[in-house]
């Protein structure tokens, strides 16, 4: 049931240099705001269907940050969902790098 996870406040765990950290993000129908490591980052959200969306940073600080990211919700639970993500535009000279994660809805 992806529609229950289109909007809300979420938490996710991630690793930087082997150190586990927790981030939070707030998603509305058309905006995603990430809070992590004392930083705030905003992106536009464009839904493709109920389970897939594209994030594009509003204020990219580098060429790599200008690239949109495609997210796909794979499974949902009572208060969390598992997703995979990759660059929205595929580079014909590189093997696609697909990452997975889990987000928990806290509001």
N, C-alpha and C positions, 0 to 999 in steps of 0.2 A: 504494500500500500504506500506508494511513493508520495502521494499528494499530502499526507500528513507531515512530510519532511521538507516541503517546499519552502516554508517559512518557519522562523523561530530562532531560538538561541541554542547553540550547540557547543559541545566540548570535544576535543580530539587530542590524542597523544601522538607525539612525533619524536624523532631522535635526531640530535645534532652532535656529530663527532662521538657517537656512542652514549651520549647523555640523554636520558628520557625526559621529555618536557610535555607540558599540557598547554594547549591553546584554546581560545574561545572565538566563535564567530557568530554574528547575527546576520540572518538572511531574510530579506523581504522578497516580494515578487520580482523586483528588478535591481536589487542592490545586495552586495555581500561585504560585510565589514569584519576583517580579521583582527584579533587582538593577541599578540604573541611577543614574548621577550621585550616588554615595554614599548612595543611598536603597534601602530594602527595602520592597516592597509585596506583600501577600498577597491571593489571591482563591480562592474556591471554584470547582471545575470540575464541570460537569454535562454529561456526554456525551449527545448526542441520538442519534448513530449513530457509526460508526467514523471518520467524517470531519468531524463537526460537534460543537461544544461551546459552552457558555455560561459566561462568566467573570463572577463577581459579587464585588466587593471586600469583604473581611471588615471593614475599618475605614475606611469612606469618610469623607473630610474635607470633602466638599461635596455638595450635592444632585446635581450632575452625576456625581459618582463613585458615587452610589447606583444609577445605571442600569447594568444588565447589558449585556454585549457578546457578540454572537454571532460565532463564528469558524467559517470553513469552509475546510478544506484542499482546495485546487484541484488541485495536482499534487505528486508526490513524486519525489525523486531518490535516489541512494545514501545521502546523509547530510543532505539538506535537503528542505524543503517550501515551497511557495508557498501563501499563504493570503489570504483577504479577511476583513474584519471590519466590523461596523456595530452600531449600537445594537440590542439584542434587541427592544425595544418600539418600534414605529414611531410617530413623531409625525405625526398626520394633517395638520398644518399646515406641515410642512417636507419638503423633498425629501430622500430618504435619502442619507446620506453614506457611501459604501462606500470603504474604503481597502484597499490591498494591501501585502503584505510577504513577506519570505522569512526563514525561520529555519533555522539549521544545527545539527544535533545534534552536540555535542562529547563527550557521554558517554552 
